[in-house]
Structures are given as structure tokens and as C-alpha cells.
Amino acid sequence: VGLQGETAPLHEFFQKLQDSLKPLGFRPEPRGLRLHITLGRVRGDRNVDLLKQRIVQAADRIFGDFVIDTAHLYMSESSSRGSQYSIMETFDFRESE
């Protein structure tokens, strides 16, 4: 699901993150930032046609409004049990009072 609205602060955060990681040897993400929420993942091609049909049916659906006030930087580690995620840092976007 794509995100819209006041996204400039997230794009600024993404750019600062990329700039700070470059000296550590990380290459910038060539695709840029694509704001989205993953609703699910598909393995294999079972029921792919039905999934495509449902996606088309929901293409104009509005899922609601919300405010993103924090973000977490995760470390992903692959294992035989699948990926394991650990929060490395939390970023607070709320205005200080």
C-alpha cells in the first residue's frame, strides 16, 4: 500500500540516513525511497491470478489516515528459521515541547 501526504520529513530522513551511511561503505539505494506498507508476501505461484484480481479490485481503496511519529532502524540477520530482526535505533519525529 503506498503512502501519501506530508512525506517530506521521511524523504529528508532517508537522505540523511543514506548520507551518514556512505562513509561507512554502504552504497546509496539506487531506487530511492518508496513509502509503502507491506500487507503480505507471496511464495510460489499458487492462486496468483486470484491475488492479481483482488489487488485490481482494491486499487482505489483508502485504508485510512495515520501519523508516523517514530521510525526504527532494524538489523536483519538471516538464519535457518528465516530472517530475524532487531531494533538498532529508534528515531522520534514528534516535535519537542
Salt bridges, closest charged atoms under 4 A:
GLU29 OE2 - ARG31 NE 2.67
ASP92 OD1 - ARG94 NE 2.90
